[in-house]
Structure formats: structure tokens, C-alpha cells
């Protein structure tokens, strides 16, 4: 009995000690205010977009509010002294005029005057011509995943073009919002689980099987290349990859891509961004990096605004991906057992008024 | 032992301290009088310096430098300097400097050339004295001055070196002035002359049509003869219960300075189509205020002597466009049936034929005119359309500059072609008058209408470079006859 009591006493004292954890107080270092800039201009006449925001913390626990930087004056200047004043259309989003286009051979600066009086200017970016892309091709690819039973399936798009000899070229392919046929199975429609008389009973619908929607292709890879290894050689270059989620490639998919020439500095910046975006958490990942942009604070040299302003020659590319021309697709495909018009589009994508109407520029070959 | 001692000595190697490298790194931006330059202090530790910055000079010897001092700093790294007040179009040299322990240390030398200013455009091309124009150019300095002829204008603002907001001085002796811009001592002449918004309105008759406030009428001009008629009175005055005046057509007698009735009697027509050249017809028939509105299919052509009846088209049309191209009469749109249909009457064959529809619905409330055998009209969204009646091709080519208020000031008005210009304006309840150059598609403002604003244009004519128009009013019902001299001031 005495040994038993000693055991209990020891346990209680141990328990007491184990709860005596001294909290370690520290103050989380909140990052100072800093400017974030996203945007670039190209040689195509359109309303080019510059987005300004206040950078904030980004972590698994808390994502900053990433508040827009409003009421700023944003200018694009070329080396001849021409000035384009951008107009703020929504909070923090500044647009050029509809007919504004960069010119090949000219260099451009982005100048920003914030509402609080701070001034920023980007380092000059020269527009170099992008080589013409002869053609596009695509093929389905399989990638092993951590699940040995399921491979990732996607479509890789290739550009065929002649890299110009005797000059260094840097490329960036930017995936645009793309259109696709949403194939649904309205004949498999069921009543709702709350149906008063027959919940989840078959209730085939007559309409609609095919709709047309837009989406931002995923994954959001940054596709870049530089020609130090293939200068002057005809290229068959992978420029985009779209993952098959079981729904995308049930019908025809119209992929839209910007083919852009960029400067060496912009290429380096985009490549670093791409590396950081593709971190998977393995030991082979590159270390996290603070990617410097090309904006300079004219008032406080120690300010480190984020973002890289660049100017590119742009060629619009688009290709229709036909599922019957793909070697394989993701199986099983995702069923959409109701009217295709009830599909919910992603954030930032406008749902068409009549999703069954074929878009005016939909011309699959 | 030897190896170990060697390793020890290698690992104990200390980087050189207390030295720095200074770079004049990059010319970030150059304009006419301003430059932004970036430099860098390269060092392996914090090195306090008493001052750092840039030297700018026009000679590489830097004998008379402009110094941009950024003050003391302790940290190596990038620094940015901005200089203003440079001369336009000159070559400059720049080098970074630091002052350390009283010693002046320079970086490498870069050179750049400041840009020359130029003027690209100004808008609006026509403005009232006291109004504002914006001159757009490149590399304009803050000391920019603007002259209209010899008179200096007030510069309100120089915006980011590319725009100058200027108050136009009052009109002096000429309606056109050459603009000169002087920036940093450089004088620039603007090629396109500035024009004042001028025009003079003269009331010729206060009550031109015997107390009749005419609306829904037709009007046309044959050479120098003006005609108006076939409408209704705003206040629906009747004669023995019959709506009066709908049958009448008046002609203006310049000798007597009066509008006189012609002998022509129409068939109770109003809201008819009208080419303004002598072809009229269609519309509706209504003989009492509460009576039914019956489509009218009577069409006429005034040949200079008499009204000749022409065949009826195969459709009924009211409030439709009427226009004449190459001697053929077209009617289009209207408020009965399809509002975009087009029919053409060919006097040679004395017959009507259907033509391709217009791209959108039109009606007589929209200003329309013919120039170089193309039809032009302004829709209620202010778009100016050009339409080729032979190829049926159309496009929106410009936008009417004045605002329109829906159902208040988006109808009525007139368009009169004089040479390669067309005068457009005086919409219902509006004062604005514009001149459009049909070759350049530049709009020029004219003086606002001087009379009552709440009126409706009932006729418009051109003679000897002057514009004449009838405007009817609901308050104190009357129809006034005005002369407008577009160049007078």
C-alpha cells in the first residue's frame, strides 16, 4: 500500500512538472508596408492592366488581405518621352487606353505615384521581336503521383518555331482564360435529396448536354525558355500543360496562350517565380527565395517593392484540343448528371448569359 | 602537421575590409529636362560615408557639375538620384560619388542625351474663349508657356511632362489662331490652327407660321427655295372639328421676308418621310384629334414647279428616313412594322424596289444626311453610322459629342451638309450646335443656340453659307425662323 501511494505521489508530481511549461513570448515581426505590382504591356493594342496592392503575409495560417493600392497615378513612359496615363477602373487595377500598344525596339518605364506621395519607377525594359510560331501541337501525358494507383493525366501543348540565330532570345508563354465545351449527362439527373415524394429518384432532363464556358487553366505554371542551348535551332518546345480533371477534356477545349518575348531580367524573374510556384515540399525543392523586382523607390532606396514590369512582343496563340485526338484521357471521367447550364464558373470568370450558345469565335478545326 | 597548419592559415584568411567599389550602374529614365540614374556601393561591410550621390555635367571633365547629393549613408547597396532642370536635347555625363573620410571617390562615367520636346496634338480643336484645351506632346517642361497668336494663354497645369491644360484667351480679331508652345526656351509651332467656337444667331421672324407651332412635318429645299408643311399643330388646333393645317405647305419669300402658303394641298399627312430635296410621302392620316391613325400611302415629288404624285411603295411607313441618292428616293425604318427596312423609288422606271435592310432600326427622330452618296445617321446612343446603300456595308465612324437625355434631347435636330462639312445639332430641348469635318471626322463646337431651349426644329436650309432653320415651341406656341451664320462672331 505504501509503495502504491509513493507511485501515485510520484505520478502526480511528474504530472505537475509536465504542466509547468513556460510560454515563450515573442513578437511576430510584421512586415513593413510595401508595394506589390503585377502587370506587363505588349505590342497588341488593348487595355493593358497594371495591378497595385500592398504586400502582406502569406502563410498556411494566414493570408494577408492583399489590399489594393488605390488612387495612385500610374504612367507608362517610353524612351522618346511619350506618356500613357492609366485609369483606375476597379480598386487597385489600372488600365491603359484600348488602343495602347508597345512598340518593338522602344524601351518602357512604369512610373507610379502613390496617394501618400511615394514614387516608384521601374528599370527600363526594351521590347524585342518574338519569332513567329509556325504551328501548335498537343499530346496527352501521364505523370506518376504519390498514389501508385492513379497517374496524373494532362495535355501538353508544343509550339513549333524557328529560334532566331545570332541573338539571345527569352520566351514566356502565358496561359489565358480559355474556353471549353462542358459535356453534361442530363439523362442521369436525380431528384434532390429533399424531394417531398421521391428523393434521389431518377428524373432525366431533356436539356442541356453541351455548354460553353471559360476557365483559367490549371495548374498555373510559369512557362519560360531561353535559347542558350538551342540558339538558331528549329524548336518543338512544350509551352503549356493543362491537367485533365476529368471534366475539361470531355469536349473540345480551346486553349489560349500568349507567346511573348521578354528581356533577360524578366526571364530570370519569371523563372524564379515559376520555381517558387512549383515547390512540392520535397528535399529536391529549391529554397524559398525573396524575388526582387525591377521597381525602384525614388524616395527610399531601401524600399523593396515587389513585382516586375516588363514589355513584350506578343503573338496570340490558340488551339482546339479534341478529346478524340488524345491518346488517353483521365479515367474515370467526371459525370455532370444534370443540366450543363448549372455549372458554376470559377472566381473572376464571367458566366455567359446563354451557356448553350456557341461563342462567336468558336471555330474548331 | 604541415597540411593542418596550411588549412588553418587558409581558413583564417580575412576579407579585405574598409574598401568599397562604386558603380554608376544604369540610366533608368531620361526625359527632356529630367534624368533618373542608379548607382551602387559595393562593399563587404557597412561603410559609413559622409555623402553620396551623382555628378552631372555636359562635359566629361565635369568642370561645372550639377551635384545631386543624397547625404550620408552607412550601408552599401543601390541608390537612386534624380536630376531636373537639364537642357533639352543635350548630351550629359554622369558619375556616382561618395565622400569618405573627406575623400571624394567617383564611380564610372555614363552618358545620356536629354530628349527634345514636340507637340503631338491638342483637343478640342474648337473651343470657346475662356474654355480649356489640352495640348499633348512629349518632354514638356514645367515652365511651358502657350501663346494663341501673340497673346499668352493661362497655363493651368503641366501634367507629367506630356500634357498642358490651357485656358483659351477671348476671341480677338480672327476665328483661327496659331498655337505656339515655349518650353525650356524652345519654341514649338502647332501645325493645326486652333479655331474659336463662333456663330451668330439672328431671329428673322418670331411667328413665322401664323401662330402655328408645327411638328411632325416635312421640309425641303429646292435650290434657294425653302418649303415646310404637312405637319400638325402642337396644340391640335382644329377647323370645324377637323385638324387644321395638315394639308398646307409654306414657302419662304425672301423678298417679303415672310412664309407664304403654296397652293399645294396634301391629304392630311403627317409623320411623313422626307428627303429634304423634294420627295415626300407616307406617314399617317388622322382627321380628328381622337380619330384613328391610318397609314397614308400618298407620295409626292416637287419638281421645282409643281407637286407630282408618284406611285405608292408596297409598304406603309411613318416616321421613316427619307433620302435621295443619285436621283433615287429612299425610305427606311420608321415606327410601323420593321424599323430597318429600306425601299427605293427610281423615277426612271417609276417603280419601287426593296433594298437590303439597315443594320439597325431607325426613325425620323434620328438626325440623318447624305454625303458622297452614303447615308449617315446618329442613333440614340450618339453613334454616327455611315451606310453605303449600294453595298449595304455600314460602320460606326464617330460619336456625337454632346450629351443626350433619353426621351428629352435624343431626337429631332437637323443635319445640313455644306461642302465637306456638316452642321449638326439643335436637338429637341437642346442648344448645342456642332460642325463635323467629314474628311477628318473632327468635331468643332459652334455657339449655342441663343433662343429658347425648349423647342423643336421644324425645318433647316442652307443658302450662301448661312443656315436658316424653323424652331417650334410648346410654350407660347409659335414657330420661329432663325438665321445662323456659322463663321460670324
Interface residues (C-beta under 8 A of the other chain):
Chain A: X73 X75 X77 X79 X80 X81 X82 X83 X85 X109 X111 X121 X123 X124 X296 X297 X298 X301 X302
Chain B: X26 X28 X29 X30 X31 X32 X36 X38 X75 X77 X78 X79 X80 X82 X115 X117 X138 X139 X159 X160 X161 X162 X163
